[in-house]
Amino acid sequence: QVQLVESGGGLVQPGGSLRLSCVASGSIVSINTMGWYRQAPGKQRELVAAMTGAGITNYAESVKGRFTISRDNAKNTVYLQMNSLNVEDTAVYYCNFRGLGNVPNYWGKGTLVTVSS
């Protein structure tokens, strides 16, 4: 059974930065894509960024140029560097590991990011 644990969330002022981490326990040999999603209050969960095993990245338009996703396969870890944060980035951020065809599909429990002055 694979478990994902996020860390790095917190309170930050507008214009600030945070780095999220998500580490997986258990075997992830079947995992291809690692990614980050977020859900703001009253809104649907949305993709923030994802990276395939081949290194192909996909970003939400709203975070392009500000957020950077990276992964360390040896450490079973995916990162999200978030710069120039604004209040609209406030949300619970979830990491997601999935295989080809979305099988398997694992989710973390989320870490809260609050951008406020």
DSSP file (Angstrom, degrees, kcal/mol; ACC not computed):
  #  RESIDUE AA STRUCTURE BP1 BP2  ACC     N-H-->O    O-->H-N    N-H-->O    O-->H-N    TCO  KAPPA ALPHA  PHI   PSI    X-CA   Y-CA   Z-CA
    1    1 A Q              0   0    0      0, 0.0     2,-0.4     0, 0.0    26,-0.0   0.000 360.0 360.0 360.0 126.8    0.0    0.0    0.0
    2    2 A V        -     0   0    0     24,-0.1     2,-0.4    25,-0.1    24,-0.2  -0.767 360.0-168.6 -93.9 132.7    1.4    3.3   -1.0
    3    3 A Q  E     -A   25   0A   0     22,-1.3    22,-2.6    -2,-0.4     2,-0.5  -0.967   6.8-154.1-119.9 139.0    1.0    6.4    1.2
    4    4 A L  E     -A   24   0A   0    103,-0.5   105,-0.6    -2,-0.4     2,-0.5  -0.934   8.0-169.1-112.7 132.8    1.7    9.9    0.2
    5    5 A V  E     -A   23   0A   0     18,-2.1    18,-2.1    -2,-0.5     2,-0.2  -0.971   5.9-158.1-127.3 118.8    2.6   12.6    2.7
    6    6 A E  E     +A   22   0A   0     -2,-0.5     2,-0.3    16,-0.2    16,-0.2  -0.594  15.7 169.3 -90.6 154.5    2.8   16.2    1.8
    7    7 A S  E     +A   21   0A   0     14,-2.3    14,-2.6    -2,-0.2   104,-0.1  -0.969  42.0  67.4-153.2 165.6    4.7   18.9    3.7
    8    8 A G        +     0   0    0      1,-0.3    11,-0.3    -2,-0.3    14,-0.1   0.349  62.6 130.7 105.0  -5.6    5.7   22.5    3.4
    9    9 A G        +     0   0    0     12,-0.1     2,-0.3     9,-0.1    -1,-0.3  -0.209  24.2 113.8 -73.2 172.1    2.4   24.3    3.5
   10   10 A G  E     -d  113   0B   0    102,-0.8   104,-2.8   101,-0.1     2,-0.5  -0.985  63.6 -42.6 159.6-166.3    1.8   27.3    5.7
   11   11 A L  E     +d  114   0B   0     -2,-0.3     2,-0.3   102,-0.2   104,-0.2  -0.822  54.2 167.8 -98.4 130.7    1.0   31.0    5.8
   12   12 A V  E     -d  115   0B   0    102,-2.7   104,-2.2    -2,-0.5     3,-0.1  -0.989  32.6-114.7-142.3 149.3    2.9   33.3    3.5
   13   13 A Q    >   -     0   0    0     -2,-0.3     3,-2.3   102,-0.2    72,-0.2  -0.454  49.9 -81.0 -79.3 155.1    2.5   36.9    2.5
   14   14 A P  T 3  S+     0   0    0      0, 0.0    72,-0.2     0, 0.0    -1,-0.1  -0.304 121.2  28.2 -54.4 136.7    1.7   37.9   -1.1
   15   15 A G  T 3  S+     0   0    0     70,-3.7    69,-0.6     1,-0.3    71,-0.1   0.286 100.1 118.1  91.3  -9.4    4.8   37.8   -3.2
   16   16 A G    <   -     0   0    0     -3,-2.3    69,-2.4    69,-0.3     2,-0.3  -0.089  55.7-124.1 -83.3-176.0    6.4   35.1   -1.0
   17   17 A S        -     0   0    0     66,-0.2     2,-0.3    67,-0.2    66,-0.2  -0.927  20.0-179.3-132.1 152.6    7.5   31.6   -1.8
   18   18 A L  E     - B   0  82A   0     64,-2.2    64,-3.4    -2,-0.3     2,-0.5  -0.980  16.2-146.3-144.2 154.5    6.9   28.1   -0.5
   19   19 A R  E     - B   0  81A   0    -11,-0.3     2,-0.3    -2,-0.3    62,-0.2  -0.977  15.0-159.4-124.9 118.7    8.2   24.7   -1.4
   20   20 A L  E     - B   0  80A   0     60,-2.7    60,-2.3    -2,-0.5     2,-0.3  -0.710   6.2-166.1 -94.0 146.3    6.0   21.7   -1.1
   21   21 A S  E     -AB   7  79A   0    -14,-2.6   -14,-2.3    -2,-0.3     2,-0.4  -0.962   7.8-170.4-129.0 149.8    7.2   18.2   -0.8
   22   22 A C  E     -AB   6  78A   0     56,-1.8    56,-2.2    -2,-0.3     2,-0.4  -0.954   6.9-170.7-141.4 120.4    5.4   14.9   -1.2
   23   23 A V  E     -AB   5  77A   0    -18,-2.1   -18,-2.1    -2,-0.4     2,-0.4  -0.911  11.0-145.5-115.4 139.6    7.1   11.6   -0.3
   24   24 A A  E     -A    4   0A   0     52,-2.4     2,-0.4    -2,-0.4   -20,-0.2  -0.837   4.3-154.2-104.1 137.0    5.7    8.2   -1.0
   25   25 A S  E     +A    3   0A   0    -22,-2.6   -22,-1.3    -2,-0.4     2,-0.1  -0.861  62.3  28.3-103.9 145.8    6.1    5.2    1.2
   26   26 A G  S    S-     0   0    0     -2,-0.4     2,-0.4   -24,-0.2   -24,-0.1  -0.336 107.1 -34.5  95.7 176.6    6.0    1.8   -0.4
   27   27 A S        +     0   0    0      1,-0.1     3,-0.2    -2,-0.1    -2,-0.1  -0.574  46.8 174.1 -78.9 129.1    6.8    0.6   -3.9
   28   28 A I    >   +     0   0    0     -2,-0.4     3,-1.9     1,-0.1    -1,-0.1  -0.059  37.5 124.6-121.1  31.4    6.0    3.1   -6.7
   29   29 A V  T 3  S+     0   0    0      1,-0.3    -1,-0.1    70,-0.0    -2,-0.0   0.781  75.7  53.1 -63.3 -24.6    7.5    1.1   -9.6
   30   30 A S  T 3  S+     0   0    0     -3,-0.2    70,-0.4    69,-0.1     2,-0.3   0.419  86.6 109.1 -90.2   2.7    4.2    1.3  -11.4
   31   31 A I    <   +     0   0    0     -3,-1.9    68,-0.3    68,-0.2     3,-0.1  -0.620  31.2 162.6 -85.0 135.6    4.0    5.1  -11.1
   32   32 A N        +     0   0    0     66,-2.6     2,-0.5    -2,-0.3    67,-0.2   0.738  61.0  43.4-111.3 -53.8    4.5    7.3  -14.1
   33   33 A T  E     -E   98   0B   0     65,-2.3    65,-2.6    19,-0.2     2,-0.4  -0.824  56.7-171.3-105.8 133.5    3.1   10.7  -13.4
   34   34 A M  E     +EF  97  51B   0     17,-2.5    17,-2.9    -2,-0.5     2,-0.3  -0.963  24.0 155.8-115.8 138.0    3.6   12.7  -10.2
   35   35 A G  E     -EF  96  50B   0     61,-2.7    61,-2.5    -2,-0.4     2,-0.4  -0.934  36.9-122.0-154.3 175.1    1.6   15.9   -9.8
   36   36 A W  E     +EF  95  49B   0     13,-3.4    12,-3.0    -2,-0.3    13,-1.7  -0.984  22.8 179.8-126.6 136.4    0.0   18.5   -7.6
   37   37 A Y  E     -EF  94  47B   0     57,-3.0    57,-2.9    -2,-0.4     2,-0.3  -0.845   9.1-157.1-124.1 164.4   -3.6   19.5   -7.4
   38   38 A R  E     -EF  93  46B   0      8,-2.4     8,-2.9    -2,-0.3     2,-0.4  -0.991   8.3-160.2-143.9 155.3   -5.3   22.2   -5.3
   39   39 A Q  E     -E   92   0B   0     53,-2.1    53,-2.2    -2,-0.3     6,-0.2  -0.947   9.4-162.0-138.2 115.5   -8.7   22.9   -4.0
   40   40 A A    >   -     0   0    0      4,-0.4     3,-2.3    -2,-0.4    51,-0.1  -0.569  45.5 -74.5 -89.0 158.0   -9.8   26.3   -2.8
   41   41 A P  T 3  S+     0   0    0      0, 0.0    -1,-0.1     0, 0.0     3,-0.1  -0.280 119.2   5.6 -54.8 128.9  -12.8   26.8   -0.6
   42   42 A G  T 3  S+     0   0    0      1,-0.3     2,-0.3    -3,-0.1    -2,-0.0   0.532 113.8 100.2  76.4   6.3  -16.0   26.4   -2.7
   43   43 A K  S <  S-     0   0    0     -3,-2.3    -1,-0.3     1,-0.0     2,-0.1  -0.807  74.9-102.0-122.3 163.6  -14.1   25.4   -5.8
   44   44 A Q        -     0   0    0     -2,-0.3    -4,-0.4     1,-0.1     2,-0.2  -0.433  46.4 -92.5 -78.7 156.8  -13.4   22.1   -7.5
   45   45 A R        -     0   0    0     -6,-0.2     2,-0.3    -2,-0.1    -6,-0.2  -0.479  51.1-169.3 -66.4 137.2  -10.0   20.4   -7.3
   46   46 A E  E     -F   38   0B   0     -8,-2.9    -8,-2.4    -2,-0.2     2,-0.2  -0.946  26.0-102.5-133.2 152.4   -7.8   21.5  -10.1
   47   47 A L  E     +F   37   0B   0     -2,-0.3   -10,-0.3   -10,-0.2     3,-0.1  -0.526  32.3 175.1 -70.4 134.6   -4.5   20.5  -11.6
   48   48 A V  E     -     0   0B   0    -12,-3.0    12,-2.5     1,-0.4     2,-0.3   0.791  64.4 -25.2-101.8 -53.7   -1.6   22.7  -10.7
   49   49 A A  E     -FG  36  59B   0    -13,-1.7   -13,-3.4    10,-0.2    -1,-0.4  -0.981  56.2-174.3-160.9 150.2    1.4   20.9  -12.2
   50   50 A A  E     -FG  35  58B   0      8,-1.9     8,-2.1    -2,-0.3     2,-0.4  -0.990   7.3-160.2-148.1 154.1    2.4   17.4  -13.2
   51   51 A M  E     -FG  34  57B   0    -17,-2.9   -17,-2.5    -2,-0.3     6,-0.2  -0.992  13.1-144.0-138.4 129.0    5.5   15.6  -14.5
   52   52 A T    >   -     0   0    0      4,-2.5     3,-1.7    -2,-0.4   -19,-0.2  -0.297  35.7-100.3 -81.7 172.2    5.6   12.3  -16.3
   53   53 A G  T 3  S+     0   0    0      1,-0.3    -1,-0.1     2,-0.1   -20,-0.1   0.746 124.7  57.7 -63.9 -22.5    8.4    9.8  -15.9
   54   54 A A  T 3  S-     0   0    0      2,-0.1    -1,-0.3   -22,-0.0     3,-0.1   0.451 123.0-105.6 -86.3  -1.4    9.8   11.1  -19.2
   55   55 A G    <   +     0   0    0     -3,-1.7     2,-0.4     1,-0.3    -2,-0.1   0.573  68.8 149.2  90.2   9.2   10.1   14.6  -17.7
   56   56 A I        -     0   0    0      1,-0.0    -4,-2.5     2,-0.0    -1,-0.3  -0.645  30.7-156.4 -78.7 129.2    7.2   16.1  -19.6
   57   57 A T  E     -G   51   0B   0     -2,-0.4     2,-0.4    -6,-0.2    -6,-0.2  -0.750  15.0-168.4-110.5 155.3    5.5   18.8  -17.5
   58   58 A N  E     -G   50   0B   0     -8,-2.1    -8,-1.9    -2,-0.3     2,-0.4  -0.985  10.8-174.2-141.4 127.5    2.1   20.3  -17.5
   59   59 A Y  E     -G   49   0B   0     -2,-0.4   -10,-0.2   -10,-0.2     2,-0.2  -0.917  30.1-110.5-123.9 147.8    1.1   23.5  -15.7
   60   60 A A    >>  -     0   0    0    -12,-2.5     3,-1.6    -2,-0.4     4,-0.9  -0.508  34.4-120.3 -66.1 145.1   -2.1   25.3  -15.0
   61   61 A E  G >4 S+     0   0    0      1,-0.3     3,-0.6     2,-0.2    -1,-0.1   0.854 110.4  61.9 -57.7 -35.2   -2.1   28.6  -16.9
   62   62 A S  G 34 S+     0   0    0      1,-0.2    -1,-0.3     3,-0.0   -14,-0.0   0.661 110.8  37.4 -69.5 -15.5   -2.5   30.5  -13.7
   63   63 A V  G X> S+     0   0    0     -3,-1.6     3,-2.4   -15,-0.2     4,-2.3   0.477  81.2 126.6-115.0  -4.9    0.8   29.2  -12.3
   64   64 A K  T << S+     0   0    0     -4,-0.9     4,-0.1    -3,-0.6    -3,-0.0  -0.299  81.5  15.4 -58.0 133.0    3.0   29.2  -15.4
   65   65 A G  T 34 S+     0   0    0      2,-0.4    -1,-0.3     1,-0.1     3,-0.1   0.287 126.1  59.7  86.9 -10.9    6.2   31.1  -14.8
   66   66 A R  T <4 S+     0   0    0     -3,-2.4    17,-1.8     1,-0.2     2,-0.3   0.711  98.0  51.2-115.7 -36.1    5.7   31.1  -11.0
   67   67 A F  E  <  -C   82   0A   0     -4,-2.3    -2,-0.4    15,-0.2     2,-0.4  -0.801  59.8-166.6-109.1 147.7    5.6   27.4  -10.0
   68   68 A T  E     -C   81   0A   0     13,-2.4    13,-3.0    -2,-0.3     2,-0.4  -0.990   6.1-155.2-135.4 127.0    8.1   24.7  -10.8
   69   69 A I  E     +C   80   0A   0     -2,-0.4     2,-0.3    11,-0.2    11,-0.2  -0.789  19.9 166.4 -98.9 143.1    7.5   21.0  -10.4
   70   70 A S  E     -C   79   0A   0      9,-1.6     9,-3.3    -2,-0.4     2,-0.3  -0.965  15.7-154.2-147.8 163.4   10.4   18.6   -9.9
   71   71 A R  E     -C   78   0A   0     -2,-0.3     2,-0.5     7,-0.2     7,-0.2  -0.990  13.0-157.1-143.5 150.4   10.8   15.0   -8.8
   72   72 A D  E > > -C   77   0A   0      5,-3.1     5,-2.0    -2,-0.3     3,-1.0  -0.897  10.1-172.7-125.8  98.6   13.5   12.8   -7.3
   73   73 A N  G > 5S+     0   0    0     -2,-0.5     3,-1.0     1,-0.3    -1,-0.1   0.841  83.8  59.5 -64.1 -33.3   12.7    9.2   -8.2
   74   74 A A  G 3 5S+     0   0    0      1,-0.3    -1,-0.3    -3,-0.1    -2,-0.0   0.796 113.2  38.9 -65.2 -26.6   15.4    7.8   -6.0
   75   75 A K  G < 5S-     0   0    0     -3,-1.0    -1,-0.3     2,-0.2   -51,-0.3   0.327 106.4-125.0-104.0   5.9   13.7    9.5   -3.0
   76   76 A N  T < 5 +     0   0    0     -3,-1.0   -52,-2.4    -4,-0.4     2,-0.4   0.888  68.6 134.4  53.4  40.6   10.1    8.8   -4.1
   77   77 A T  E   < -BC  23  72A   0     -5,-2.0    -5,-3.1   -54,-0.2     2,-0.4  -0.942  43.5-166.8-131.1 142.0    9.5   12.5   -3.9
   78   78 A V  E     -BC  22  71A   0    -56,-2.2   -56,-1.8    -2,-0.4     2,-0.3  -0.968  14.9-160.0-122.8 144.5    7.9   15.3   -5.9
   79   79 A Y  E     -BC  21  70A   0     -9,-3.3    -9,-1.6    -2,-0.4     2,-0.4  -0.841  11.8-159.7-121.5 156.1    8.4   18.9   -5.2
   80   80 A L  E     -BC  20  69A   0    -60,-2.3   -60,-2.7    -2,-0.3     2,-0.6  -0.888   8.0-161.1-136.9 108.5    6.5   22.1   -6.0
   81   81 A Q  E     -BC  19  68A   0    -13,-3.0   -13,-2.4    -2,-0.4     2,-0.6  -0.792  12.2-166.5 -87.3 121.8    8.4   25.4   -5.8
   82   82 A M  E     +BC  18  67A   0    -64,-3.4   -64,-2.2    -2,-0.6     2,-0.3  -0.943  10.5 173.7-117.4 117.2    5.9   28.2   -5.6
   83   83 A N        +     0   0    0    -17,-1.8   -66,-0.2    -2,-0.6   -67,-0.2  -0.769  59.3  23.3-116.6 163.4    7.1   31.8   -6.1
   84   84 A S  S    S-     0   0    0    -69,-0.6    -1,-0.2    -2,-0.3   -67,-0.2   0.898  82.3-166.2  50.2  47.5    5.3   35.1   -6.4
   85   85 A L        -     0   0    0    -69,-2.4   -70,-3.7    -3,-0.2     2,-0.3  -0.316   7.9-169.5 -66.5 145.4    2.4   33.7   -4.5
   86   86 A N    >   -     0   0    0    -72,-0.2     3,-2.5   -71,-0.1     4,-0.3  -0.845  40.1 -96.4-130.4 171.3   -0.9   35.6   -4.5
   87   87 A V  G >  S+     0   0    0      1,-0.3     3,-1.6    -2,-0.3    28,-0.3   0.786 119.1  65.6 -61.7 -26.7   -4.1   35.3   -2.5
   88   88 A E  G 3  S+     0   0    0      1,-0.3    -1,-0.3   -48,-0.0   -48,-0.0   0.622  90.6  66.3 -70.6 -11.0   -5.7   33.3   -5.3
   89   89 A D  G <  S+     0   0    0     -3,-2.5    -1,-0.3     2,-0.0     2,-0.2   0.512  71.5 119.9 -85.1  -5.5   -3.2   30.5   -4.6
   90   90 A T    <   +     0   0    0     -3,-1.6     2,-0.3    -4,-0.3    24,-0.2  -0.444  42.4 105.9 -63.0 124.3   -4.7   29.9   -1.2
   91   91 A A  E    S- H   0 113B   0     22,-2.0    22,-2.9    -2,-0.2     2,-0.6  -0.971  75.9 -80.2-178.2 170.4   -5.9   26.3   -1.2
   92   92 A V  E     -EH  39 112B   0    -53,-2.2   -53,-2.1    -2,-0.3     2,-0.5  -0.868  47.2-147.1 -89.1 127.7   -5.3   22.8    0.1
   93   93 A Y  E     -EH  38 111B   0     18,-3.1    18,-2.1    -2,-0.6     2,-0.4  -0.850  14.4-168.8-103.4 129.4   -2.6   21.3   -2.1
   94   94 A Y  E     -E   37   0B   0    -57,-2.9   -57,-3.0    -2,-0.5     2,-0.3  -0.927  12.8-141.0-117.7 137.9   -2.7   17.6   -2.8
   95   95 A C  E     -E   36   0B   0     -2,-0.4    13,-2.1   -59,-0.2     2,-0.4  -0.715  18.0-163.6 -94.6 155.1    0.0   15.4   -4.4
   96   96 A N  E     -EI  35 107B   0    -61,-2.5   -61,-2.7    -2,-0.3     2,-0.5  -0.997  11.3-170.0-142.0 129.3   -1.0   12.7   -6.8
   97   97 A F  E     +EI  34 106B   0      9,-1.9     9,-3.4    -2,-0.4     2,-0.3  -0.984  20.2 169.0-118.2 129.6    1.0    9.7   -8.1
   98   98 A R  E     -EI  33 105B   0    -65,-2.6   -66,-2.6    -2,-0.5   -65,-2.3  -0.989  24.6-136.1-143.5 152.7   -0.5    7.7  -10.9
   99   99 A G    >   -     0   0    0      5,-2.6     3,-1.8    -2,-0.3   -68,-0.2  -0.274  53.1 -59.2 -91.7-176.5    0.4    5.0  -13.3
  100  100 A L  G >  S+     0   0    0    -70,-0.4     3,-1.0     1,-0.3    -1,-0.2  -0.412 130.3  18.4 -63.0 138.5   -0.3    4.7  -17.0
  101  101 A G  G 3  S-     0   0    0      1,-0.2    -1,-0.3    -2,-0.1    -2,-0.1   0.708 131.2 -77.5  68.7  18.4   -4.0    4.8  -17.7
  102  102 A N  G <  S+     0   0    0     -3,-1.8    -1,-0.2     1,-0.2    -2,-0.2   0.753  88.0 154.8  62.3  25.8   -4.4    6.3  -14.2
  103  103 A V    <   +     0   0    0     -3,-1.0    -3,-0.2   -73,-0.1    -1,-0.2  -0.979  61.1  23.8-130.7 121.0   -3.9    2.9  -12.6
  104  104 A P  S    S-     0   0    0      0, 0.0    -5,-2.6     0, 0.0     2,-0.4   0.633  82.7-173.9 -75.2 178.1   -2.8    2.9   -9.8
  105  105 A N  E     -I   98   0B   0     -7,-0.2     2,-0.4    -2,-0.2    -7,-0.2  -0.909   2.7-177.0-145.3 109.0   -3.9    6.3   -8.5
  106  106 A Y  E     -I   97   0B   0     -9,-3.4    -9,-1.9    -2,-0.4     2,-0.4  -0.857   4.8-166.3-115.8 144.7   -2.8    7.6   -5.1
  107  107 A W  E     -I   96   0B   0     -2,-0.4  -103,-0.5   -11,-0.2   -11,-0.2  -0.960  13.6-136.7-127.0 144.3   -3.6   10.8   -3.3
  108  108 A G        -     0   0    0    -13,-2.1  -103,-0.2    -2,-0.4     3,-0.1  -0.364  30.5-110.9 -83.2 175.8   -2.1   12.5   -0.3
  109  109 A K        -     0   0    0   -105,-0.6  -104,-0.1     1,-0.2   -15,-0.1   0.581  62.0-113.8 -87.8 -10.5   -4.2   14.1    2.4
  110  110 A G        -     0   0    0    -15,-0.1     2,-0.4     1,-0.0   -16,-0.2   0.064  15.7-122.8 100.2 152.8   -3.2   17.6    1.5
  111  111 A T  E     - H   0  93B   0    -18,-2.1   -18,-3.1  -104,-0.1     2,-0.4  -0.999  27.6-122.1-135.0 135.4   -1.3   20.5    2.9
  112  112 A L  E     - H   0  92B   0     -2,-0.4  -102,-0.8   -20,-0.2     2,-0.5  -0.603  21.6-169.6 -85.1 130.0   -2.8   23.9    3.4
  113  113 A V  E     -dH  10  91B   0    -22,-2.9   -22,-2.0    -2,-0.4     2,-0.5  -0.981   5.5-174.1-115.8 122.4   -1.3   27.0    1.8
  114  114 A T  E     -d   11   0B   0   -104,-2.8  -102,-2.7    -2,-0.5     2,-0.7  -0.971   7.8-166.5-120.7 122.5   -2.6   30.3    2.9
  115  115 A V  E     +d   12   0B   0     -2,-0.5     2,-0.3   -28,-0.3  -102,-0.2  -0.926  33.1 135.0-109.7 113.3   -1.5   33.5    1.2
  116  116 A S              0   0    0   -104,-2.2    -2,-0.1    -2,-0.7   -30,-0.0  -0.996 360.0 360.0-157.8 148.4   -2.4   36.5    3.2
  117  117 A S              0   0    0     -2,-0.3  -104,-0.1  -104,-0.2    -1,-0.1   0.420 360.0 360.0 -93.4 360.0   -1.1   39.8    4.4
